[in-house]
Amino acid sequence: MDPVQPVQAAALINEPVAVFAYIAAVLGVVFWLSGLAPLKKLFDVTPPVIYAYFIPTLSSAFGIIPLASPAYSWMTRYLLPVALLLLMITVDLKAIARLGKVATIMMLAGTLGVIVGAIGSFLVFQTFLPADAWKGFAALSGSWIGGTANMVAIAESVGTPQSILGPLIVVDTVVGYGWMGVLLFFSGWQARFDRRMGARTELIEETNRRLADVAARRRPSDLRDVAMIVALGFGGAVLALFAAGKMPPLGDPTIISTTTWAVLIVVTGGLLLSFTRARDLEEVGASRIGYTALYLLLGAIGAQAELRAIVQTPLYMAAGVVWIAIHAAILFGVARLIRAPLFFVATGSMANIGGAASAPIVAGVYHPAMAPVGLLMAVAGYILGIYGALACAWMLGAIAT
């Protein structure tokens, strides 16, 4: 007998389309509530993505929806490539190139810090963690280089168990947003820091001038626009999955799986499309539909997580703190070598750890006119996230075996 059948029979909602509808309804209610003024402070501290994950987790724990469902399999297979493709076609590589050498170096230093931090922290805590904990570290490296989409992509690529992914989601939020709070606190010390470092603050004004022509040109979308976005997203996803099925797995343990090939194909294809008129779809909300697909997928992942996995969180939390400490040490070391202003340290870090949602906030706190720099650095980190996290996963897998 299929072992998941008793769980499914005990759930209040079992029919796959109804399960999908429930997760979509949860997502809709969460984001509706996040826009209400009385709840603004709550969602500033605990962003909607947390509820998008943990409400389905609680729902499956209390028997509202099942721990296993064909709906989850479908969402995992198709919504990830849809989200990645729609996010990648919006990338403006030319604008990123205009960020300047110091901004680029600090963003890359942040990426290097995440990779080295993952390896260092894993070596410290390896003996206290399950044998496949490296897969959770690999997934978290994807989040801390490029964001939630990369975390999901790497988790699917290396087969991160839900028992490990659950605690790492907690670490991602608590440690990641805790570090963001530290960086915001540092903003009051930037003048003193820059003087002591002899930082070249003129680079900030130069970068600001270069980004003067970078502005979001959005317009209301119509039925034609939405139809084109959906066609591109799902059509590209199906083609990427078909092509990935023809590719051999690589690595021992397997790092480049069929899912990984699909991710690499869709990311690379999306980047190529970003040089075409397809990027104009961002003016009518292509990335918003991409993020919607991503958060629906996150809800499906949350529904499959078991609450008892959270008891492992304290140990993973300590590993996350060590990880961030190594990341920060590398950033400040590189900043000292190239005399980078604290602004670029903070923004380079948050472009990796927090991604596009947080980096503009940190950048804007340091210099209100510089929020676009944070956004573009985060986009650059997002591009590196897949490739950098795959390299990190490869190294972690080699250490674990």
Steps between C-alpha positions, in 0.01 A plus 500: 500500500623850416627647831365845428140388464410516872634854516298602196185334632531689828528838331197723463598600145647229275395570140812641320332805346339581836841470669647740244207737552552492877868595470411775250235631741751505787743697286230746396381561855857544630587765243164672547566524872855626438354805327284605797639797692438357852709193410787682329738472797427128536582429136808722516636269769363174360473525119216332309730225372514355853123459513491370142718212623388434857120529466497204257740323742251546784214409269650162416600443863138550612351292219347774286709401198713184451876464544515340154293592195529494119443875521839545668677293237346703218581833668860397565554380144352796314477809719874517573610532133208736433611728786867491404436575134269794569745645753805460277353670191468820705876523568679808364861381467613828347374693801676257732825548307473875563507451876875546505798297612469551876130409512566189292797393712301540824207304360738222391672511840160444660442200275844360583426557869181296477680209329798502737265549796294198396805278482652634823178472698429151364846382603441632854156341546518197269546242777190624683267497199330230289701343218306688231512837677732622223196508272335752733817712507503488120139620483567782747803609301265548205276724709791699643654560160191577298172456686207266555480384138860384509446324832209306354695423184804366686283308748329326210830443321675321788186346650497679835270307739206691646624411850810710431348769279249601770760601760713668234202718399490616863874573492462683170246734657626545857872525427460672163266770628699527822807583292294754308419668832872515583575660163227758554654580839840547336356775278537746787875433504573523129666846509739387774567169327569668165743749657696230682516283188590792273208388286450647155153641554502677164418161350153522650421825321645359177285188519196712579557703183539185294168369627310822430354347184393176671130533578207262505265574215188311591158517342173322572492154347221385270380154398753483214788572738395239755441239228851560363660475845317175584582353158868587533524377857331162459617444142860567599467281808373202300773539237768525770371186672491314168859601420614415854359151462748438219803600712701254716537553877845614615691470826538250782295573705278628219508879482392560139175302500219522247343772713833687509532479124149646469596784735824574310321490165218728612735748674735519203208525258344774711826697499522473122139616468583799721692642201186487285164675500379232743647717779230759425255261665633626834317827429175306533597289800686189380705481820187536714349193337835327543504576872140382532600164352798490736293564813242242396787253469630600841156427645509151348842441653374620837203263486739205473712604800453326834487717811716267706795599281502840667651347817829491309490876442728615790800309363436623149453851639849489653637378168329794328657752739849359437427507127400867505804587715734353237307680225533832686872450570572450130295805404674730746839359403441572131359845584821585683712389205316709241388785734132438433244718682282329760206555266642247255583256782143504629337498159735233365417280797124549484498458121605142576335419833172684453464530124286744305248548782752616762802647320318815379376561857851482645642712218227760550571524873867578434431735207133563409576564132697178467225239540528405128862400563383247757242364258748457215764344725233258622413410142868433433506280811191322376677411175799367692276315742431196285856458379670594828270284711546203266877535544448525877275192494763308309766583761270424793406166346868415454575587865202298624613187315 
